Amino acid sequence: MNEMKEAAVRQFLLAIGDDPQRAGLVDTPGRVVKANAEIFAHTGEKHFANYKLFDVDTDAEMVVLADIPFYSMCEHHLLPFFGTATIAYQPKQHVIGLSKLPRLVEWAARRPNMQEELTTLIADELERILGAEGIGVHLSARHMCMEMRGINQPGTTTTSYVTRGSLKTDHGLRREFMEQVN
């Protein structure tokens, strides 16, 4: 299977006008196949499955984990976009281990994405897992498809966010969430 993938990379190199036999490119097809196996590790997995819930009796209004780094690939150009995620939820009966939130972001990011859909996917999975009173997900990212090509605007940041439940309906909680983001 890897031989077919490496042959495809060689064809791509030919298509962009380069020589796959050139000294610097001879090992590139194997490297690209290996890198893509890592970059797209969770493509096709329907749900995030690496979590454990903890029963709680809490009055916590919100749990927030900020500045979670992520790297993804634009589904339109297969160029990287990267940035940080902030996740918040208002517990109902359960909390999730804090380390699972960055893992959830990584799981969702390791497939071709649009930032808006990535934001929604993270919120959907958190809602499915926790059944929390409220959920907020905010992403801030730089897109290489805008910086390296097309409009050529280095340093431009795109933000997207989704709120659900109490973080959508309770304006005070939503304001608190957005203050955490900023």
C-alpha positions in Angstrom: 0.0 0.0 0.0 2.8 2.4 0.8 4.3 1.8 -2.6 1.1 3.1 -4.2 1.2 6.1 -2.0 4.8 6.8 -2.7 4.2 6.4 -6.5 1.4 9.0 -6.1 3.8 11.4 -4.4 6.3 10.9 -7.3 3.5 11.7 -9.8 2.7 14.8 -7.9 6.4 15.9 -8.0 6.3 15.3 -11.7 3.1 17.3 -12.1 4.6 20.4 -10.4 7.5 20.2 -12.8 10.2 18.7 -10.5 12.3 15.5 -10.9 11.5 12.9 -8.2 15.0 11.4 -8.9 16.7 14.6 -8.0 19.1 14.0 -5.0 17.0 16.0 -2.5 13.7 14.4 -3.6 14.7 10.7 -3.8 13.5 9.9 -0.3 10.7 12.5 -0.2 7.8 10.2 -1.3 8.5 7.9 1.7 8.7 10.9 4.1 5.5 12.4 2.7 3.6 9.1 3.2 4.9 8.8 6.7 4.1 12.4 7.6 0.6 12.2 6.1 -0.1 9.0 8.1 0.6 11.1 11.3 -1.1 14.3 10.1 -4.3 12.5 9.1 -4.2 9.9 11.9 -7.9 10.1 12.8 -9.5 10.6 9.4 -12.5 8.4 9.2 -12.9 7.9 13.0 -16.5 8.8 13.7 -16.2 9.6 17.4 -13.6 10.5 20.0 -13.3 7.4 22.2 -10.4 8.1 24.5 -12.1 9.5 27.6 -13.4 8.7 31.1 -16.0 10.7 32.9 -16.0 11.5 36.6 -19.2 11.9 38.5 -19.3 15.1 40.4 -21.5 17.1 42.7 -20.4 20.6 41.9 -21.6 24.2 41.8 -18.9 25.0 39.2 -20.4 27.4 36.8 -17.8 26.8 34.1 -14.7 24.7 33.4 -12.4 26.4 30.9 -9.2 25.1 29.2 -7.5 27.8 27.1 -4.7 28.1 24.6 -4.8 24.5 23.4 -2.6 24.4 20.3 -3.8 22.6 17.2 -2.7 21.9 13.7 -5.0 20.9 10.8 -5.2 20.9 7.0 -7.5 23.0 5.0 -9.8 20.7 3.1 -9.9 22.9 0.1 -6.1 23.3 -0.6 -4.5 20.7 1.8 -2.4 23.5 3.3 -2.0 23.8 7.0 -3.9 26.0 9.4 -3.0 26.2 13.0 -3.8 28.1 16.1 -5.3 27.7 19.6 -8.6 26.4 20.9 -10.4 27.4 24.1 -13.0 25.0 25.4 -15.5 25.7 28.2 -18.4 23.7 29.6 -20.8 24.0 32.5 -20.9 20.6 34.2 -24.2 18.8 34.8 -23.3 15.4 36.4 -19.9 14.7 34.9 -16.6 16.2 34.2 -13.9 14.9 31.9 -10.2 14.7 32.7 -8.5 17.9 31.7 -6.0 16.1 29.5 -8.8 14.7 27.4 -9.8 18.2 26.1 -6.5 18.7 24.2 -6.8 15.1 23.0 -10.3 15.9 21.7 -9.0 18.9 19.8 -6.1 16.9 18.3 -8.5 14.1 17.3 -10.8 16.5 15.5 -8.0 18.5 13.9 -6.2 15.4 12.3 -8.3 15.3 9.2 -8.9 17.7 6.3 -11.1 20.5 7.8 -12.7 23.8 7.5 -12.2 25.8 10.6 -15.9 26.4 11.1 -16.6 22.7 10.8 -13.7 21.9 13.2 -15.2 24.2 15.8 -18.6 22.5 15.5 -17.1 19.0 15.5 -15.4 19.7 18.8 -18.6 21.1 20.3 -20.6 18.2 19.0 -18.3 15.6 20.5 -18.1 17.4 23.9 -21.9 17.6 23.9 -22.2 13.9 23.0 -19.7 12.9 25.7 -20.7 15.1 28.6 -24.3 16.1 28.2 -23.2 19.4 29.8 -25.5 22.3 30.7 -23.5 24.5 28.3 -20.6 24.3 25.9 -18.3 26.9 24.3 -15.6 26.2 21.7 -13.5 29.0 20.3 -10.7 28.6 17.7 -8.2 31.2 16.5 -6.1 30.2 13.6 -3.7 31.3 10.8 -4.4 29.7 7.4 -1.5 29.0 5.0 -4.0 29.0 2.1 -4.5 32.7 2.8 -0.9 33.5 3.7 1.1 31.6 1.0 -1.2 31.9 -1.9 -4.4 33.6 -3.1 -4.8 36.8 -1.1 -1.2 36.6 0.4 -2.0 38.1 3.7 0.6 36.9 6.3 -0.4 37.0 9.9 -4.2 37.2 9.3 -6.1 35.4 12.1 -9.5 33.8 11.7 -11.7 33.2 14.7 -14.8 30.9 15.0 -16.8 29.9 18.0 -19.8 27.8 18.9 -21.9 28.0 22.1 -24.5 25.6 23.2 -27.0 25.3 26.0 -26.4 27.7 28.9 -23.4 29.3 27.2 -25.7 30.3 24.4 -28.7 31.4 26.3 -27.1 32.9 29.5 -25.5 36.1 28.2 -23.5 36.5 31.5 -21.9 33.0 31.0 -21.3 33.7 27.4 -19.6 37.0 28.2 -17.5 35.2 30.8 -16.5 32.6 28.2 -15.5 35.3 25.7 -13.5 37.1 28.4 -11.6 33.8 29.0 -10.9 33.7 25.2 -9.5 37.2 25.2 
